[in-house]
Amino acid sequence: MFKLNILASILLLFFLSNIAYASDNTKVSVKNEIEQGLNNYQAIVIEFNKKMDADSYGSFSEGSEYSNDRDRLHESYENDYLPALDKLVEYVCDKRDKEILELFFKVEREMSGSADESRFNVLADILYCEPEIVRDTYNKIKDARLRKSALDFIEFSMDILMKEKPDNEKVLKAKNMVKKLSDSK
């Protein structure tokens, strides 16, 4: 009977350790998926913006280079960016990953003219669950242009969060933290 209990305990430990290992590998895989999605989309947005800034599109008609690039941008948005956003809140709030959040800030800077508000809602959710990680990530940014863009992004996302949960104590603490960031710029 004693040997059976030891064997059962060993099997249980083996099973639990495999679950923990699989869970850690899943988190790494999720991080890779988020990074790949954000990086792919950012590269296409940068290329598109450069061409727009250089006024290199001769025609905006269907079938033109502009039309093809716009379609590629939309496809990347749907296939790379949105799936990354779907995983971002849970991942950042669980792992407190500043690198991923900084990458998100960089992608957002490239999208600054976009009317899409999903990115603001995502950051609002991160501000709700982990405001300190947002502050710490912002404080570590050295590039002045990225800092300005990130602060605007944070402030707008905070406004969304305040509209959603105006009397929530956690939100009010986050608002005070964002105010300190704004005052220190």
N, C-alpha and C positions, 0 to 999 in steps of 0.2 A: 504494500500500500504506500509506504514511504517513497519507494522508487517511482511509483506512478505519479505521485504529487510533484516530485522533482522534475520528471519528464514533462508533465503538464506545465509547470512553471517555466521551464526552458522554452517550450514551444510558444507559450504566451509572450515571453520576452522577445523571442525571435520575431513573432508576428507584429508586436507593437513597434519594434525597432524598424521593421520594414515599412510600416505605415508612416512613421516619422520621417524616414529617408525619402519615401515617395512624396510626402508632403513638401519637404525641402526642395526636392527636384522640381515639383510642380511650381513652386514659387519662383525658382530660377527661370523656368520655362515661361512663366507669365511675364517676368521682367523682360526676357528676351523678346517676347511677342510685342510688348508695349514699346520697347526701344526700337524694334524694327519698324513697327507701324508709324511711330512718330518720325523716325529718321527718313523713311521712304517718302512720306508726305512732305516733310520739310524740304527735301531735295527738289521735289517737283515744284513746290510753291516758290522756292528761291529762283529756280530756272525760269519759271513763268514770269515772276516779278521783274527779273533782269531784262527779259525780252520786252516787257511792257515799258519799263523805264527807258530803255534804249530806243523805243519806238521802232522796233525791228519788224513788226508785223505790217506787211503791206496791205493786207486785206483781212477783213473780219468776217467774210462770207463763209458759208458752209463749205467744208472741204479744204479750207485754207489751213495754213500752218497754225494760225491762232485757234481756229475751230478744233483742230486735232489736239493741240496742247490743252485747250480748255476741257475737252473730253477726257484727256488723260488725267488732268487735275481732279476732275469730278470723280473719275474712277478710283483714283488713289484715296480721295476723301472717303468714299464709301467702303473701300476694301482695306485700307490701312489705318486711316485716322480714327474713324468712328469705332472700329473694334478696339483700338488702343484706348480710346476714351472710356469705353464700357468697362474696362478692367482697371483703369487708373485709380479711381477713388478707393476701391477696396484694397488694391495693392499698396498704395502710398499710406493709407491709414493703418494698414496692418504692419507693413515693413518699415515705415518712416524713412523712405528712400529719397534722399535729397537729390541724388543724381538724376533720377527720373523726373522729379519735379522741376529741376533746372532745365532739363531737356524740354519739358512741357512749356516752360517760360520762353525758351528760344523759338519753338515752333509758333507759339502765340505771337511773338514779335513779328514773324514773317507774315502772319495772317491779320495784322492790325487793321486792315481796311475791310475785312470780311464782316458781313452782317450776321453770320452764324453765332448764336449765343450759347450753343451747347458747351463750349469750352468754359464760359463764365459759370455755368451751372455746375460743371465738374469742379472747378476751383472753389466755388461756394461750398460744395459738399466736403472738400478737403479742409477748408477753413473751419467748418463745423466740427469735424472729427479730430483734426490735428493742427490747430492754428500755429502752434510753436514750430512745426516743421516748415510751414510756409514762411514764417518770420526768419527762421534760421537759414533757409535756402536763399531768401532774398538778401539777407545780410552778407552772405558769402559771395554774391555776384560782384565782380569788379568792373565789368564793362559798363560805362555810363549809359549808353543807349539801351542796353538790356535792362539795367536797373530802372530806368524811366518807364520802359515798356512794362516790366514786371509789376512796378508799383501801380500803374494805371490799371493793369489787369486785376491785381489784388483788390484795389479800391472798388472797381466796378462789380467784381464778384461779391465783395462784402455788401454792397448795396442790394444785390439780389438776395443775399442771405438775410439781411435785415427786413426785407419785404416779406420773406417767407416765414420768419420766426422773430418778430420784432420784440417780444417780451421774454425771450429765452435767455436765461442767465449766461449760458455758455456762449451764445451769440454776442451778448453785450461785452463779455470779456474779449472775444475775438475782435470786436469793433474797436475797443480801446487799444488793443495791440496794433491794429491797422492804423489807427490815428497816430500812435507813436512813430510808426514807420513813415507816415506822411509828414509828420512834423520834423523828422530828422533828415529829410532829403536835402 
